[in-house]
Amino acid sequence: MSRHLITSALPYINGIKHLGNMVGSMLPADVYSRYLRQRGHDVLYICATDEHGTPAELAAKEAGLSVAEFCAQAHDTQKAIYDGFQLAFDYFGRSSSQQNVEITQHFARKLKENGFIEERAIRQVFSVADDRFLPDRYIVGTCPHCGYDKARGDQCENCTRVLDPTDLLEARSAISGSSELEVRETRHLFLLQSKLQGEVEKWIDRVGDEWPQLASSIARKWLTEGLHDRAITRDLEWGVPVPADTWPELAAEGKVFYVWFDAPIEYIGATKEWSDLDPANRDWKSWWYEPEGAADVRYTEFMGKDNVPFHTVMFPATELGVREPWKKVDYVKAFNWLNYYGGKFSTSQRRGVFTHDALEILPADYWRYFMMANAPESDDTSFTWEHFTATVNKDLADTLGNFVNRVLSFSRKRFGDDVPAGAAAGPAEAKLGEEIAALLAEYEGHMEALSFRKAAASLRALWSAGNSYLEEKAPWLEIKTDPEAAALTLRTAMNLIHLYSVVSEPFIPSSATAMRSAFALGDDTATWVTPEQARALDTVPAGTAFTVPPVLFAKITDEDLEAYRERFGGADEA
């Protein structure tokens, strides 16, 4: 058994997330965490709401709430949705926690002590209409690189280029919309990334070759362009305050740390939040601080491609500069975009399917399976209602759901409420067992490699193997001439159902539980299937009582499809 630390990019607090956010970080992290737990590993899956920065202030202002009230409510709302998607976080924290404040300030003090933070006078955008300096996200305008007219002052949502507010064309205040902007002098703290470039390069040379090309290429592109010193404080009312014992003048001015400085530190902060709930049995430092045990921890991060630079360059530079042995990421699983009919999902423009709406119309497993089977790993992928409907109906309803229902219903009708005994396994069952064992090994290989689309295809192949066996044996014909043979076929198929309930758990946990619960096996858990069990297909013995569960997956009708297109838009609206 090994120890696995897993984090997914922190969802911003400002608004409910869309399916693209879900498939690009939290959902694959959950699928992987579930798989590792089933294999017997010690897993800690940490996430949190990212609550600092201008998005929180702007959203609170729009909602007519204080930022603290807004963030508390929004955190609970988001957590309820993630519970609805069955995301099995070990802990889901908040970047505004006191633990994150303390650790962030500790990092800042150490960076200053080691010569990697300095105070500089800079010229910053000041809004005359708002009578305040504007942090980067309070400024919107046209991206000078791609021409996108809603770019923010820190990053263009369209081309993902990192920006400074003064780069924007036709800049205006996000608060008032005023273009009456001036550039005035103020003072901020800068992280001297340029002094850490060589150390970051050596670290990436050591670990980056193992990463997917998407993650490693983005990191190396940033390093090739050169790391620049970056301001890590902002003029905001909400955030981790600059510690007064180290920078009294800036603290007196109300400076707070830049959200992208404290947000990655919240992975550590949230782990301490988790630990502080049960300090006698939880040691947060053993996961994060290598001299105290974290050397045996494998750390995997999940994120969309826009988050890669911060996690593979900026945060590692911070950790290196602290000169303490904090755990750094071993594997970065980055994702491309999930688009909506070829156009981008957009939180700000409300384009696409949002997570609360998704759960309102269909159970979580429908969405979990579709998103992972079409995860944007090697390139951008596109959500369409037509593709979603075809996938649900073919894979979930026909291939898996129909198999479960017809096997259990037919067996109960012909043999009663217990698994029938019938004949001993024969050549067809031996052949099936070898096929299942081979497909299971293939599935495991893809899961170990974090190749989720391939893993979903292998899972689908496992389901299809059961259908092929059933069609070949045709128990509805066997029953007429050889009831013992029919009973064997059904008993074997029931064992397949139980196997499916175990191996499908990472993708469709609710449906997997329903399949397992059909059999009266006592304290039956989703412990992983061994190759021997896959070949023998005898986990559910004859005489085991069973029930027929409700239909696992209802088909999406033409009327449903039309209603979804009308409500959310289709190709014409994208």
C-alpha positions in Angstrom: 0.0 0.0 0.0 1.3 3.4 -0.9 0.2 6.9 0.1 -1.4 9.2 -2.5 -2.0 12.9 -2.1 -4.5 14.2 -4.7 -5.6 17.7 -5.3 -7.8 19.3 -7.9 -7.6 23.0 -8.9 -9.6 25.1 -6.5 -13.0 26.2 -7.9 -13.5 29.9 -7.8 -16.1 31.0 -5.3 -17.9 33.4 -7.7 -20.7 31.3 -9.1 -21.7 27.7 -9.9 -19.3 25.8 -12.1 -20.0 24.4 -15.5 -19.3 20.9 -16.8 -16.0 22.1 -18.3 -14.8 23.0 -14.8 -16.0 19.7 -13.5 -14.3 17.4 -16.1 -11.1 19.5 -16.1 -10.2 18.9 -12.4 -12.5 17.7 -9.7 -14.3 14.7 -11.4 -11.1 13.0 -12.8 -9.5 13.5 -9.4 -12.5 11.8 -7.7 -12.4 8.9 -10.2 -8.7 8.3 -9.6 -9.1 8.6 -5.8 -11.9 6.1 -5.8 -9.9 3.7 -7.9 -6.8 4.0 -5.6 -8.9 3.5 -2.5 -10.4 0.3 -4.0 -6.9 -1.0 -4.7 -6.1 -0.6 -1.0 -3.9 2.6 -1.1 -3.9 5.3 1.5 -5.5 8.3 -0.3 -6.0 11.9 0.8 -8.1 13.9 -1.7 -8.1 17.6 -0.9 -9.9 20.5 -2.5 -11.3 23.9 -1.4 -13.1 26.9 -2.7 -10.7 29.7 -3.9 -12.2 32.7 -2.1 -9.8 35.6 -2.5 -9.2 38.1 -5.2 -11.4 40.3 -7.2 -14.0 37.7 -8.4 -15.1 37.3 -4.8 -15.4 41.0 -4.2 -17.2 41.7 -7.4 -19.7 38.8 -6.9 -20.4 39.9 -3.3 -21.0 43.5 -4.5 -23.4 42.2 -7.1 -25.2 40.0 -4.5 -25.4 42.9 -2.0 -23.5 41.0 0.6 -20.3 41.4 2.5 -17.5 39.3 1.0 -17.4 37.1 4.0 -21.1 36.4 3.9 -21.1 35.8 0.2 -18.2 33.4 0.4 -19.7 31.4 3.2 -23.0 31.0 1.3 -21.3 30.2 -2.0 -19.0 27.6 -0.4 -22.0 25.8 1.0 -23.8 26.0 -2.4 -20.8 24.6 -4.3 -20.2 21.9 -1.7 -23.8 20.7 -2.0 -23.4 20.4 -5.8 -20.2 18.4 -5.5 -21.9 16.1 -3.0 -24.6 15.7 -5.6 -21.9 14.6 -8.1 -20.6 12.1 -5.4 -17.2 13.8 -5.3 -15.6 11.9 -2.4 -13.3 14.6 -1.0 -11.5 13.7 2.2 -11.8 17.4 2.9 -13.2 20.4 1.1 -11.9 23.5 2.7 -11.8 27.3 2.2 -8.9 29.4 1.2 -10.1 32.1 3.6 -9.4 29.7 6.6 -7.2 30.8 9.4 -4.9 27.8 8.6 -4.3 29.2 5.1 -3.7 32.7 6.4 -1.0 31.4 8.8 0.8 29.2 6.3 0.7 31.8 3.5 2.2 34.4 5.9 4.8 31.9 7.0 5.8 31.3 3.3 6.0 35.0 2.7 8.2 35.6 5.7 10.5 32.8 4.7 10.8 34.0 1.1 11.7 37.5 2.4 14.2 36.0 4.8 15.8 34.1 1.9 16.0 37.1 -0.4 13.2 36.2 -2.8 10.7 38.9 -1.9 11.3 42.6 -2.2 9.2 45.7 -1.9 9.1 47.8 -5.1 7.4 51.1 -6.2 5.3 50.5 -9.2 2.9 52.4 -11.4 -0.6 51.0 -11.1 -4.0 51.8 -12.7 -6.1 54.1 -10.5 -9.8 54.6 -11.2 -10.8 58.2 -10.7 -14.5 57.3 -10.7 -14.0 54.6 -8.1 -11.3 56.5 -6.1 -9.1 53.5 -5.7 -6.3 51.5 -7.3 -7.7 48.7 -9.4 -6.2 45.2 -9.0 -5.8 43.3 -12.2 -9.2 41.6 -12.3 -10.9 44.9 -11.7 -9.8 46.0 -15.1 -11.2 44.6 -18.3 -10.4 45.4 -21.9 -9.2 44.0 -25.2 -6.4 41.4 -25.2 -3.4 42.7 -27.2 -2.6 39.2 -28.4 -5.9 37.7 -29.6 -8.3 40.7 -29.7 -10.8 39.2 -27.1 -12.7 42.2 -25.8 -13.5 40.8 -22.4 -10.0 40.0 -21.2 -9.2 40.5 -17.6 -6.1 42.4 -16.3 -4.4 39.2 -15.1 -5.2 36.7 -17.9 -7.1 36.5 -21.1 -9.8 33.8 -20.8 -9.8 33.3 -24.6 -6.1 32.7 -25.4 -4.9 32.0 -21.7 -2.0 34.5 -22.0 -1.0 36.0 -18.7 -1.4 39.8 -18.8 -0.6 42.9 -16.8 -3.5 45.4 -16.5 -1.5 48.0 -18.5 -1.3 45.5 -21.4 -5.1 45.8 -22.1 -6.4 47.9 -24.9 -9.5 50.1 -24.3 -9.2 49.3 -20.6 -12.1 50.1 -18.2 -13.1 49.6 -14.6 -14.9 46.3 -13.8 -16.6 48.1 -10.9 -18.1 51.2 -12.6 -17.3 50.6 -16.3 -15.4 53.9 -16.3 -12.5 54.4 -18.7 -11.3 57.3 -16.7 -8.2 55.5 -15.6 -4.8 56.9 -14.5 -1.5 55.3 -13.8 -0.2 56.3 -10.3 2.7 55.1 -8.1 2.1 52.6 -5.2 4.2 50.0 -3.5 3.9 46.2 -3.6 5.7 43.0 -2.8 7.4 41.1 -5.6 8.3 37.5 -5.8 11.7 37.3 -7.4 11.0 34.4 -9.7 13.9 35.3 -12.0 16.3 34.3 -9.2 14.6 30.9 -8.9 14.4 30.0 -12.6 17.4 27.7 -12.6 16.1 25.8 -9.6 12.7 25.4 -11.2 14.3 24.2 -14.5 16.3 21.6 -12.6 13.2 20.4 -10.8 11.1 20.1 -14.0 14.0 18.3 -15.7 13.8 15.8 -12.9 10.1 15.2 -12.7 8.5 16.7 -15.8 9.2 14.0 -18.3 6.7 11.8 -16.6 3.9 14.4 -17.0 1.5 14.4 -20.0 2.8 16.4 -22.9 0.1 19.1 -22.3 1.5 19.9 -18.8 5.2 19.6 -19.5 5.0 21.6 -22.7 3.2 24.5 -21.0 5.7 24.5 -18.1 8.7 24.4 -20.4 7.3 27.1 -22.7 7.1 29.4 -19.6 10.6 28.6 -18.6 11.9 29.2 -22.2 10.2 32.6 -22.2 11.9 33.3 -18.8 10.5 33.8 -15.4 9.7 37.4 -14.4 9.5 38.9 -11.0 5.8 39.2 -10.2 3.8 41.4 -7.8 2.2 39.2 -5.2 0.2 41.8 -3.3 -3.0 43.7 -4.3 -5.1 46.6 -3.0 -8.2 44.7 -1.9 -10.3 44.5 1.3 -10.5 40.7 1.2 -7.6 38.3 1.2 -4.7 37.1 3.3 -3.3 40.2 4.9 0.4 41.2 4.5 1.8 40.4 8.0 2.3 43.6 10.0 5.3 42.2 11.8 7.2 41.9 8.6 5.9 44.8 6.4 4.2 47.2 8.8 3.7 50.0 6.2 2.1 47.8 3.6 -0.1 46.1 6.3 -1.2 49.6 7.4 -2.3 50.3 3.8 -4.4 47.2 3.8 -2.4 45.2 1.2 -3.3 41.6 0.8 -1.6 38.8 -1.0 -2.4 38.1 -4.6 -4.9 35.2 -4.9 -2.5 33.2 -7.1 0.0 33.4 -4.3 -2.2 32.0 -1.5 -4.5 29.7 -3.5 -2.0 26.9 -4.1 -0.9 27.2 -0.5 -4.5 26.4 0.4 -3.8 22.7 -0.6 -1.6 22.7 2.4 -3.9 24.9 4.4 -6.9 22.6 3.7 -4.9 19.6 4.7 -4.3 21.3 8.0 -8.0 22.2 8.3 -8.7 18.5 7.9 -6.0 17.5 10.4 -7.2 20.1 13.0 -10.6 18.4 13.1 -9.0 15.3 14.6 -5.4 16.1 15.5 -4.9 12.9 17.6 -5.3 10.8 14.4 -4.4 13.1 11.6 -0.9 14.5 10.8 -1.0 17.0 8.1 2.7 17.5 8.0 3.3 13.8 7.2 1.6 14.5 3.8 3.4 17.8 3.0 6.7 18.0 4.9 9.2 15.5 3.6 11.5 15.0 6.7 8.4 14.0 8.7 7.3 11.2 6.3 6.1 12.8 3.0 8.9 11.2 1.1 6.7 8.2 0.7 3.8 10.3 -0.7 3.0 10.4 -4.4 1.4 13.8 -5.1 -0.9 14.1 -8.2 -2.6 17.4 -9.3 -5.6 17.7 -11.6 -6.3 20.9 -13.5 -7.3 22.6 -16.7 -4.6 23.8 -19.0 -5.1 27.4 -18.0 -4.0 26.5 -14.5 -0.8 24.7 -15.5 1.7 27.6 -15.4 0.7 28.5 -11.8 1.0 24.9 -10.6 4.1 23.8 -12.5 6.2 27.0 -12.3 4.9 29.7 -9.9 4.0 27.5 -7.0 7.0 25.3 -7.2 9.2 28.4 -7.3 7.5 29.5 -4.1 8.1 26.2 -2.4 11.7 26.1 -3.5 12.3 29.7 -2.3 11.0 29.0 1.1 14.0 26.7 1.6 11.9 24.2 3.6 11.2 20.6 2.4 7.6 21.1 1.3 6.2 18.3 -0.9 6.1 19.2 -4.6 3.9 17.7 -7.2 5.0 14.4 -8.7 2.4 14.2 -11.6 0.4 16.9 -13.2 -2.7 15.7 -15.0 -3.8 18.6 -17.2 -6.9 18.7 -19.4 -7.8 20.7 -22.5 -11.2 22.4 -22.8 -14.6 20.7 -22.9 -16.4 23.0 -25.3 -20.2 23.5 -25.9 -21.1 22.9 -29.5 -17.6 24.1 -30.5 -17.8 27.3 -28.4 -16.4 27.7 -24.9 -18.3 27.1 -21.8 -18.4 30.4 -20.0 -19.3 31.1 -16.4 -19.4 34.9 -17.0 -21.6 34.5 -20.1 -23.7 31.6 -18.9 -23.1 29.5 -22.0 -23.3 25.8 -21.6 -24.5 23.3 -19.0 -23.9 24.3 -15.4 -23.5 21.7 -12.7 -26.7 22.5 -10.7 -28.8 22.4 -13.9 -27.2 19.1 -14.9 -28.2 17.5 -11.6 -31.7 18.9 -11.8 -32.5 17.0 -15.0 -30.5 13.8 -14.7 -28.7 11.8 -12.0 -25.0 12.3 -11.5 -23.9 9.0 -12.9 -25.1 10.0 -16.4 -22.9 13.0 -16.3 -19.9 11.3 -14.7 -19.7 8.6 -17.3 -20.2 10.9 -20.3 -17.6 13.4 -19.1 -15.0 10.8 -18.4 -15.7 8.8 -21.5 -15.1 12.0 -23.5 -12.5 13.7 -21.3 -10.5 16.4 -23.1 -7.2 14.7 -22.6 -5.3 14.9 -25.9 -7.3 17.7 -27.4 -10.4 19.9 -26.9 -13.7 18.0 -27.0 -17.2 19.2 -27.5 -20.4 18.6 -25.6 -23.5 18.3 -27.7 -26.9 17.1 -26.5 -27.0 14.7 -29.4 -23.7 13.1 -28.4 -24.7 13.0 -24.8 -28.0 11.3 -25.6 -26.4 8.7 -27.8 -23.7 7.9 -25.2 -26.2 7.5 -22.4 -28.7 5.4 -24.4 -26.1 3.1 -26.0 -23.5 2.6 -23.2 -25.4 3.1 -20.0 -29.0 2.2 -20.8 -28.5 -0.5 -23.5 -25.1 -2.1 -22.7 -25.1 -2.0 -18.9 -28.5 -1.2 -17.6 -30.4 -3.6 -19.9 -28.0 -6.4 -19.1 -28.5 -6.0 -15.4 -32.3 -5.8 -15.7 -32.9 -8.7 -18.1 -30.6 -11.1 -16.3 -32.1 -10.5 -12.8 -35.7 -10.3 -14.1 -35.4 -13.5 -16.1 -33.7 -15.4 -13.4 -36.3 -14.4 -10.8 -39.1 -15.3 -13.2 -37.7 -18.8 -13.9 -35.8 -19.7 -10.8 -37.0 -17.6 -8.0 -35.3 -15.1 -5.7 -32.0 -16.9 -5.2 -29.1 -17.3 -7.5 -29.6 -20.6 -9.3 -27.1 -23.4 -9.1 -27.3 -25.2 -12.4 -24.5 -27.0 -14.2 -20.8 -26.7 -13.5 -18.9 -24.0 -15.5 -17.9 -25.2 -19.0 -15.8 -24.0 -21.9 -17.9 -20.9 -22.6 -17.5 -19.8 -19.0 -13.7 -20.5 -19.1 -13.4 -18.5 -22.3 -15.4 -15.6 -20.8 -13.3 -15.6 -17.6 -10.1 -15.3 -19.6 -11.6 -12.4 -21.7 -12.8 -10.6 -18.5 -9.4 -11.0 -16.9 -7.7 -9.6 -19.9 -10.1 -6.7 -20.2 -9.8 -6.0 -16.5 -6.0 -5.8 -16.8 -6.3 -3.4 -19.7 -8.7 -1.3 -17.7 -6.3 -1.2 -14.7 -3.4 -0.2 -17.0 -5.3 2.8 -18.3 -6.4 3.8 -14.8 -2.9 3.6 -13.5 -1.7 5.8 -16.4 -4.6 8.3 -15.8 -5.8 7.7 -19.3 -9.5 8.2 -18.6 -11.0 8.0 -22.0 -9.2 4.7 -22.7 -10.2 3.4 -19.2 -13.9 4.2 -20.0 -13.5 2.3 -23.3 -12.1 -0.7 -21.5 -15.0 -0.5 -19.0 -17.5 -0.4 -21.8 -15.8 -3.4 -23.3 -16.2 -5.3 -20.0 -19.9 -4.5 -20.1 -20.2 -5.6 -23.7 -18.5 -8.9 -23.0 -21.4 -9.8 -20.7 -23.9 -9.0 -23.5 -22.0 -11.1 -26.0 -21.9 -14.1 -23.6 -25.6 -13.8 -22.9 -26.4 -13.6 -26.6 -24.2 -16.7 -27.3 -25.7 -18.8 -24.5 -29.3 -17.5 -25.0 -30.7 -18.7 -21.6 -34.2 -17.9 -22.9 -33.7 -20.8 -25.3 -31.7 -23.0 -23.0 -34.5 -23.0 -20.5 -36.7 -24.9 -22.9 -34.4 -27.9 -23.3 -31.7 -27.7 -20.5 -32.7 -25.7 -17.4 -29.4 -26.6 -15.7 -27.5 -25.0 -18.5 -29.7 -21.9 -18.3 -29.2 -21.7 -14.6 -25.4 -21.8 -15.1 -25.6 -19.0 -17.7 -27.7 -16.8 -15.4 -25.4 -17.5 -12.4 -22.4 -16.5 -14.5 -24.2 -13.4 -15.7 -25.0 -12.4 -12.1 -21.4 -12.8 -11.1 -20.6 -10.4 -14.0 -23.1 -7.9 -12.6 -21.3 -8.1 -9.2 -17.9 -7.6 -11.0 -19.3 -4.7 -12.9 -20.5 -3.2 -9.6 -16.9 -3.2 -8.3 -15.0 -2.0 -11.4 -17.6 0.6 -12.4 -17.5 2.2 -8.9 -15.0 5.0 -9.9 -17.1 6.2 -12.8 -20.7 5.5 -11.7 -20.7 5.1 -7.9 -24.5 5.3 -7.3 -25.3 2.7 -9.9 -22.4 0.5 -8.8 -23.9 0.5 -5.3 -27.3 -0.3 -6.6 -25.9 -3.3 -8.5 -24.0 -4.6 -5.5 -27.0 -4.1 -3.2 -29.0 -6.4 -5.4 -27.2 -9.4 -3.9 -27.6 -10.4 -0.2 -23.9 -10.8 0.5 -23.8 -9.2 3.9 -21.0 -6.6 4.4 -20.1 -6.5 0.7 -17.7 -3.8 -0.2 -16.2 -2.6 -3.5 -12.8 -4.2 -2.9 -11.1 -4.6 -6.2 -11.4 -7.7 -8.3 -8.4 -10.0 -8.4 -7.4 -11.7 -11.8 -8.4 -15.1 -10.2 -11.8 -13.8 -9.3 -12.3 -12.4 -12.8 -11.5 -15.8 -14.3 -13.6 -17.8 -11.9 -16.6 -15.5 -11.8 -17.8 -17.1 -8.6 -18.0 -14.2 -6.1 -21.8 -14.6 -5.9 -22.5 -18.3 -5.0 -25.6 -20.2 -5.8 -28.3 -19.8 -3.2 -27.5 -16.1 -2.6 -30.8 -14.1 -2.3 -31.1 -11.2 -4.8 -33.6 -8.5 -5.8 -34.2 -6.7 -9.1 -33.2 -3.1 -8.7 -35.1 -0.3 -10.3 -34.0 0.6 -13.9 -30.5 1.9 -13.6 -30.5 4.2 -16.6 -33.6 5.5 -18.3 -33.2 6.3 -21.9 -33.3 9.9 -23.1 -36.2 10.2 -25.5 -36.4 12.4 -28.6 -38.8 14.6 -26.6 -36.2 14.9 -23.8 -33.5 15.8 -26.3 -35.6 18.5 -27.8 -36.5 20.0 -24.4 -32.8 20.1 -23.4 -31.8 21.8 -26.7 -34.6 24.3 -26.2 -33.6 25.1 -22.6 -29.9 25.2 -23.0 -29.3 25.9 -26.6 -27.9 23.8 -29.4 -25.7 24.3 -32.4 -27.4 27.4 -33.5 -26.9 29.2 -30.1 -23.3 28.2 -29.5 
